[in-house]
Amino acid sequence: MTNSVRDNTGQQRFEIVDEADDVLGFADYSPDDGVIAITHTEVMPEHGGKGVGTSLIVGTLDILRARDEQVLPVCPFVPAVIRDHPELLDLVPVDQRVRFGLPDAPEPG
């Protein structure tokens, strides 16, 4: 089954949905001084532990990258995903990274 991430602007949240359009999880957001603050992430209990949350955040950050927007990862889950996916670090403003426990530059690889 293929999942996809969409922006539900009416509820100010990104949603991960399955092929039947059922919501498997969501990430609430709010605009904050020119960047998007991701404030809360939730995966429906029956989908927990299956990588849905990580797919949601990676998909959300991919959408925001395509829009040339930056991110404040307020929800503690988001910095954890970014640490596991250092290619996403550049979406967080450099002057905000320490605030969220992120390095100010990607690890040399």
GISUL-V114109 format. One line per field, one symbol per residue. ss: DSSP state (H for helix, E for strand, L for the rest). phi: phi as a letter, one per 20 degrees, with the letter a starting at -180 (. if undefined). psi: psi as a letter, one per 40 degrees, with the letter a starting at -180 (. if undefined). A space follows every 10 residues. Layout:
# GISUL-V114109
ss=???
phi=???
psi=???
This chain:
# GISUL-V114109
ss=LLLEEEEEHH HLEEEEELLL LLEEEEEEEE EELLEEEEEE EEELHHHLLL LHHHHHHHHH HHHHHHLLLL EELLLHHHHH HHHHLHHHHH HELHHHLHHH LLLLLLLLL
phi=.ddcdceeff dlbecdcefe mefeabcfbb fblnceeeeb cbdggfdfmd nfffffffff ffffffemdd cdeffgffff ffffcffegf feggfdffgd mdfebfffc
psi=hhiihihgdd efiiihiade fhhdiihiii hgfeihhhdh hhhhdeeiee eddddddddd ddddddefii hhgdhddddd dddegeeede ehhdeeddde fiieiihh.
